[in-house]
Amino acid sequence: MKYTSSEFTFRAPAVVSRARRILIKPSAGAAFGYPVTTSREMVSNIIDGIRKVSDADIIILDGTADGSSVMPIFKTLGYDFPRVLTLDVKDCVWVEVDNPLPKPLAMPTFWIPNVILSSDYLISVTPLKEVKGHGWLTIKNLLSLLPSKKYGGGRTGWKDLYALGIDRVIADLYFTLPFDLGIIEAQQKLLTEDVNAEGETEKLGAVYMGDPFQIDREVSELLDIKADYLNLIRLAESGLDNI
């Protein structure tokens, strides 16, 4: 669903009132403000909406491409909310989780932070980005939940996953980590050569919220943004063998 960004107020779905632990996955891979990263205002908006219906534990979780600490970035971005726990992917206990697809596209298993498995409601919230002409939306935002140390590390991070075809990996990740809600902060669209770098911006004045796949599809179609992982997800859901 599309909202005007200046009027957006997060209204938590009814299921949130029954959750004991809620995890928010922002885009927070660099010490730049919005639109490179999820704005503090958006994260605060989500937290306020949750608190109106629930006293659940709230966790903000992200990691960096090079495996360095994300905590200084959280501090720079102002992610210092009362009664909210901030966690770094690299400091979590990682567990290996099976991809539920009968025929994985690239990854039969993923190493992920165990706190994800113990959370009742999962939210991915990201700025609207086009990185080298490809959409970086709520599902692709999940990439930095994977410990880069396990998948190639280095300055760019996850190089082993890129070598397998990142869109195939992202499609596999979608089925392995079924997030409940996606939010795209589209006050602006960022055109950049690096997901964690500044670039050109275009004013849009919108917020999109809903099922992660549906929201990513709506935005990619509406704005003519290339997102090949969405086609792969459709094919995998249809059970076709010729992926």
Secondary structure as UniProt FT lines:
FT   STRAND          2..4
FT   HELIX           5..7
FT   HELIX           14..18
FT   STRAND          21..25
FT   TURN            34..36
FT   HELIX           40..51
FT   TURN            52..53
FT   STRAND          57..62
FT   TURN            65..66
FT   HELIX           71..77
FT   TURN            82..83
FT   STRAND          84..88
FT   HELIX           89..91
FT   STRAND          94..98
FT   STRAND          109..113
FT   HELIX           114..117
FT   STRAND          121..131
FT   TURN            132..133
FT   STRAND          134..136
FT   TURN            138..139
FT   HELIX           140..145
FT   HELIX           148..150
FT   TURN            151..152
FT   TURN            154..156
FT   HELIX           159..164
FT   HELIX           166..176
FT   STRAND          181..192
FT   TURN            195..196
FT   STRAND          200..210
FT   HELIX           212..222
FT   TURN            223..224
FT   HELIX           228..238
//
